[in-house]
Each structure stands twice: as C-alpha cells, then as structure tokens.
Amino acid sequence: MKVSVVGGGVIGLACAWSLTRRGFEVTVLDAGRVGDGASAANGGWITPSLSVPLSAPGVLRTGLRHALRPDGALVIKARLDASWLRWLWRFRSASSPAVFDRGVRALLDLNQNTLDLFDAYRTDGVSFEMHGAGLLALARDRDGLSDFQESIQALQRRGYQGEVEFLGPAEAREREPAISGTVGAALRMSIDRHVDPLSLTAGLAERLRGLGGAILDHTPVTAMSRDGDGWRLDTPAGPVRADIAVVALGAASNSVLAPLGVRLPVVPAKGYAIDLLGEGHRPRHALYAAEDKIGITPLARWLRIAGVLELGGSRTASADPRRIRQIVEGARSYLADWRPAEENYGRAGRAGLRPATPDSLPFLGPVPELPGMYLATGHGMLGVTLAPATGEAIADMIENRTVPERLLPFQLAGRL
C-alpha cells in the first residue's frame, strides 16, 4: 500500500519511518528540504517532564499582558482577525482547570513509550546526536520555579514517574558548574534528554531512504484530490498518487486542507533558535531558564539557545536579530562565564513557525469525511518530544484501521 506523507519535518519523517518499518511504500514530499522548517528552530529537547498543554490556567492573561512588551518571552497579540479571535476564544476555554487536566492526561498517555522509541531509532540504525544528562530548570529564586513546579505536579497527579529533585544554589552549582551565581534554585529532571534536531531529521531521512522510502525535496503539494479509492497530490513536477495521505505540514496544514473543506484551528507560533560556538564553561545538562523561558542545549559542536513564543504576530519565519540577541543575553545571565565566540551573531539565528492548537493537543488520526486521509499536525513546542509516539500512532491507525481509546483526545471530533 502506498502512503504519501506531506511535510518533511520531524513529525512527517517519524511517521514515514514507522510506516516504512511496517511494510508500507512511503513517499515524503516537502516544499523545501526535509528538516529545514520549524524542526530546525527548536531546542531539540525530549522532555516528558515538560509535556503539558500551553493552555494552562492564567496563561492567556499573562500573554496578553506581555503583548506590548518588546522583550516578552510569551506574547499573545490582540489583533482584529475573525479566525484569530475564534482561536483565542477556544484557547481561553481550553485553559480551564478541567480541560487542562484532560490535556495533561492525554499527553502523558501519548508519551508512555517516548524514550524507548528514541532508543529504537538508535537500534534500527538511525544516526543522530542524543544526550541523556537530564534537564535543569533554573531560577533566580524559588518563586521563579512556581509555574514549572505546577506543571510537574499536574503530571505527577496523573502518574508521571520521572524523578524530580529540588536543588538549592550550592547544590545546583555542584551538579552543574557552568551556571552563574544568579541562580538561587533549581529542579533536576533526570529522565529528560536532548538531541541535535538537525541530526535527528537528517538521520531519519537517511534511514528512510535505506529502508526503501522516497523523499522528494523541493516538491510542494499544490492541491490534493480524491483519485478513485486513493489520493492525487499535485506538484510542480507532476502528480503523485497514493492509497493513503498523511498531512504533517505543521502551521501550513490548512494550505492543503482548506480547499477540501477542512480548516483546522492551527495558528503559527514563532520561536527562535541559534547555534553558537563560545568561550568559557559549557553546561553538561540542558538548561531551562524559568523566568526568561529560554532553553540552553549543549551539543557536541556548539551551544543551542532557543526561546520566545509569539502567538498572533508574524506569519513568516523571518528571524528578528533583536530577538536573537535577547535570548542569547538572557541565557548568558544564567551561565557563569560562557560567552559567544563571535560578537556579531545577531543575524545568524533561525525562526520557526510552530503549529499551535487552542487546547495544545496535536491532531492525530483520520479525517472522517475524507477517506484515506490522516492528520499528524499541531504539536506546538513538543514536536521533537512527540515525534516518535506520533509516528507509531499514525502507523497503528493506518495498519489496523481503527482509533485506540488512548488516541481519542487527539481526533477531530469536537475540536473544530
């Protein structure tokens, strides 16, 4: 059976790997080069301990309060656009304690085998850079960890088993000598990992080709239509036909879905990342600067710094040099003596448009009114973490032609 995966980010490639391993004939189509979109502009974290909905109680109020602050880490723009206002209204509804709690439970269930699946990539021969030192959440004082602790507690109430350890300032610096004296409290999550996201997407693409899958770079899908019992995907190079189509286009998913009568409540959320060589002590752990909401990821060659979430703003992935400098300087305040090797780094960063849904849950599964079409989109800031579980979920549903109970929260029903 032929399956076409539309979108070659980490989600699309994970779906393609899982499907190919089960014997499907898979083709991945991407408008650019696989792995070069939002998958390249993130922290590269595998974080079950951070897998909670963005739509937490109170977050809308915080985001709107920061809307006019040029340096806000989380900014929710208030603009007069009907679709955006509908999205905001749904986001507000999803931030009720009951809906938030259901989202926590759904993501925890989806994440059950995440770490095992990353190990399965390695066992299968997918070559990528991965580190297992864990994650340290840092704050200038204990109050700065309050939001993070609430997220952890929400997971723990639902059965999260990962070890969480509170560290005072001296203990934190003993565990991680690279952090600065401004850090007054820390939490250590031992099970979290981090990867070089570019190496992950490149490794998945290479292994997919080795398994017999096809990857069509620079092949945008301009239209989709039913073709007998299957699908026709129109591209500038000619049509591609498939029995099953999987839409994994992230923030651009509606470009192919809307003409078919399906419009998902997915909006672009801009985030930034930059890879820098530097001087001074590099951290061993992935670090989360809690007050500034900045991620610091130590990779083999460089330090990756990522941050900012802009909702309702720009719909292009252009990188603002001012924002890049902001996250780098914010990160430096949590580090003892590390500094970039180059002073003129402002234009070297990336921006990516993360696909955000009102309830912070991705859409995973079939489109009832469009037989043979499946969705794998809307992962927000959890794309790397949820990619292997998403791939397995999509492969399970296509192979077995059924939706298991644990995946019901991710279906279209009741969410449009």
N, C-alpha and C positions, 0 to 999 in steps of 0.2 A: 504494500500500500504506500502511495506517495503522499508525503506531508511537506508542505511549504511553510516555513517559519518566516514571517515578515518582521524584520528587525533583528539586527545582529549585535545587540548589546549583551550584557552578561545574562539577562533573562532569556533572550532568544537563543543564545548559544547553549545555555544549560538545558533548555527544552530540547534542542536539537541533539545534544549528547544523550540524554535519557531515551529519546525516541529511537535514535540510531542503535543504541545498545540493545533495544528490544526488537530489532529487525526491520524497522520502518525505513523506507527510502526517503531521505530527508534532504531538502534544499533550503538554505538560508539566504534570504535576499536583504540587502542593506543599501540605503541610498548613498552612504559614504563607504568608509572602510570599517569592517566589524570591530567593535570595541572602542570606537573613537568618539562616541556621543557622551551621554551622561555617565556611562560606565567608566569613563576616563577621568571624570571630575568629581571624585568622591574620596573618602578617607581610606577605603579598602578594608573596612572592619567587618569581621564576622562576630556579631555581638548579640547572642541570645539575651544578654542582660540589658540591652537597650531596645529590645523588640516590643515596644508598646506603642499604641496609637499617638500620633502627634496631637490629635483632637482630645487632649486631656482637659478636665475641668479648669477653667480660668485662662487657658492659653489664648483664646480669641481676644479677651480683654488686654492681655499683655502685648499681643502682636499689634493690635490697633493703637495702643498707647505708644509703641515704638515707630509707628508708620512715618512720622515726620522726623525721626532721628536718623541722620545720615550714617551713623555708625551702629545702628541696631543689628543685633545678631539674628533676631527673628522679627521680620517686618511683614505685616499683612496690610496691603494697600487698600484703601477705601476708594473705589472708582465706580462711576455710573455706567455699568455694563450689566445688562439683564442676566446673562449666563453667569457672570462672576457673582452677582448679588445672590442668585439662587444657590450657587456653590457655598457662599459664606453662610447662608441661612441653614443649609444642611450641615455644614461644619459646626455651627453653633448647636444644632440639635444633637449631633454626634458627641459633643463634649459633655453631655450629661453623665453623671456617675454610672448609671446603669448601662448605657451604650458603650462607654469607655471600658467598663469591666468586661463586657462581652467581647470587645475587640482584643483586650489583653488575653483572654482565654483562647480566642481563635488563633492569634499569632503564636502563643505558646504551644498549642497543638501542632501547628504547621511546622514549628521549629524543632520538634522532638528529635529528629534524626539529622539535624543540620551538620553537626561536627562529624558524624560518621560518614555523611555524604561527601564532605570535603576530603576525608581520608580515602574514600572510594575513588575520587578523582585521581589521587596520587597512585593508588594501587593499579588503576587502569592505564596509567602511563601519561596522564595529563601533567605536563611540566609547568610549574608555576611557583612563585616565591610565596611562602607562607611561614608565619612566625607564631609561636604559642606561649609567649611570655605573660599574656594576660593584659588586662586594661586597668589603668589607674585613673579614677576620677579625682581631679584636684580642685581645691577651692581655697580662697584666702582665709576663710574661717568656716566653722562647721555649718553655719546657716546657709552658706553658699552651696551646700550639698543637698539642701532640703528637697528640691524638685527631683533630683536624681534618686534620693532615698525613697520618695513616694512611688516612683516608677518601679524600683526594686521590690518594694513592699507589695505593690499591686501584683507583680509576678509571683512573689512568694505565696500570696494568698491563694493562688491558683496552682501551686505545686512546683514552682521553679526550684530546682535542686542545686543550682550553682552556688559555690562558696562566695560569700561576700564578707570582707574583713575591713573594719574601720581602723585607720591609722592616724595617729597624732603626727605633728610636724616632724619630730625627730625620727619616728618610725618610718614615715614616708620617705625621708631623705636617705635613711639607711637602706631601704629597699630599692630606691631609685635616686642615686647620687646626682643625676643630671637636673633635678628640679631645683627651683630657686628658693631662697629664704622667705619669699612672699607666701608660699604655700603653708596654710595653717591647719589643713585637714585633708584627708584622702580616703577613698574607698577603693579596695582592690577586688576585682572580679577575675578569678583565676581561670575560668574556662574560655574566656573570650580570646580570639585570635585576630591576626590581621594579615592581609595579603597585599602584594603589588597588583592592583586591579588590571593594569595593562598586561602584566604577565599572565594573569588568570584568563582574560579573554583571548590572548594570543595562544595560550596553551590549549584551551578548549577548541579553538578553531583548528589548530594543527592536528589535534587528536581526532576531531570530527572528520577531517579530510582522510586521515589514516584509516578510519573505520568505513570509508566509502561514501561519506556525506559530501554534499556540494555546497560551496559558499560563493555567492555572486555579489562581489563588492561593486559599489558604484552602480547599483541596479535598483533605482527607486520603483516602487509599485505605484502606478498612477491611477489604477482602478481595479476593482475586483467585481466579479460577476459569477453567477451560477453557470456551470458548464455540465449539463447532464446531471449526474449524481455528485459531481465534484465542483471544483472552483477553477476559474480562469483568472490569472493575475497578469494584468497588462503592465509591461515595462517598455522603456525606450528601445530595448534590444529585441522586443518581441514578447509574445505571451508565454507564460509558464502555467502548466496545468497540474493540478493536484487533486487527490481524493479528499484531503483534509487541509485546512488553512489555519495556522496559529498566528494571531495578531499579537506581536510583542514589540510594539512601536513606542512604548512609553508615552511621553507627553504628546506625541504626534499621532496617537492611535485613531483619533477621530477623523484624521485626513482620509483614511480608507473606510472607516465605519459609517460616518455621517451620510455619505451617498447611498448607503444600504439601509438607511432608516434607523440606525443605532447611534445614539450620541451619549457617550459616557461622561459622567461628571468628573473628568480628569483635567486638572489645570497644571501649567508648568510652575515649578518652584525652583528658582535659580539658586545654585550653590557654586562655591568656588574652591579650587584646589591649586596648589603649586608644589613642585618638587625642587628642592634646593640642596646644593652642596653647602657645607658650612664649616665653621671652625669652633672648637670648644667641645664640651662633653655632649655626646648624643645620648638620648634616653634608650633604654632597652625595652621598656613597656610602651604600648600605645597609651597615649595620654589624652584625657578629655578635660579641657579647661571649663569647668562647670559654669562659672559666672559669665564667661565670654562665649560659651558654646562653640569652642574651637577644638578640632581634632588634630593631634600630632602623631604621625605614624612613622616610626623608624624603619626604613627599608635598607636593603643591602648597600645600595649606592648613595642614597640621599635621604633627606627628611621630607616627608609629605605633610603639608599643612592644609587643612580644609575647614571650611566654615561658611556661615551666613545662610539664611533661608529667607528668600524674598518671594512672597506669595502675592499674586495680583499685579506684579510690576511688569518688567520687560518680558516679551515672548521670544527674544533672541538670545542665543548663547554667547553673546559677545562678553568678554571679560573686562571689567572696570578696574584699571590699575590701582585706583584709590582703595577699592575693596580688597585687592590682593595685599597691598601694604598694610591695611588694617588688620587682616588676620595674621600676617607674619609678625607684626609688632605685638599683637595680643598674645600670640604664642610665646614670644621671647620673654614676656613678663613672668611666665611660669617656669622658665628654664634658667639654670644657674649662669652659664657663660656661653651658651651656644649663640652664634650669630651667622647670618648668611655670608658665604664667601664673596658674593658679588653685592655691591651696593645698589646697582641699577637693575633690580629684579622685577619691578612693578608690572612690566608688560609680558612677563614670562609665564603667567598663570593661565589656568583654564576655567571656563564656566560651563556648567551643565544644567539642563532643564529636567529636574526630577518630576516624575508624574505623580501628582498628589490627588488623592480622593478625599471626599468630605469625612469619611469615617476612618481614614488611614489604612484601610484594608485593600489589598490588590483585588482585581477581578481575575478569577481563575476558573475556567470552565467553558462549557458550550454556550452558544447563543441560541436560545430555543427556536426563534423564528428563522434562523439561518442554519440549516442542517450542514454539518461538516465544518463549521467554523468554531474555533476555540479562542478564548482570551487569556492572555498572560501579561497583564499590564497594571500599572497603578501602584507600584511598590514604594513610592516616595523615597525616603532616605535609607530604605532597607534592602535595596536591590542586591548588593553582594551577599548579605546575610541570607536572604530568602531564595536566592537563585537556584541552588541545588534542590531544595524542597519543592520549589515551583516546577522545575523540570520533571521531577518524579511525579508530582501531582497531575500535570498535564499528560504525561505518558500513561499513567494509570487510567485516567478517564478516557483517553482515546482507545487504549487497548481493551478495556473492559466495558466501554460504552455505558458507564454508569457514574454517578457522582457519590462518593462515600460521604457519610454523615459529617465527618470532621471538616469537609470542604464546603459544606452548605453555606457558612457565613461569607464565602467569597464569590457566591453566584450572583447573577444579575437580579434575580427576583427580589423585589422590594427595595432595590438600591438605585433605581433610575428616577 
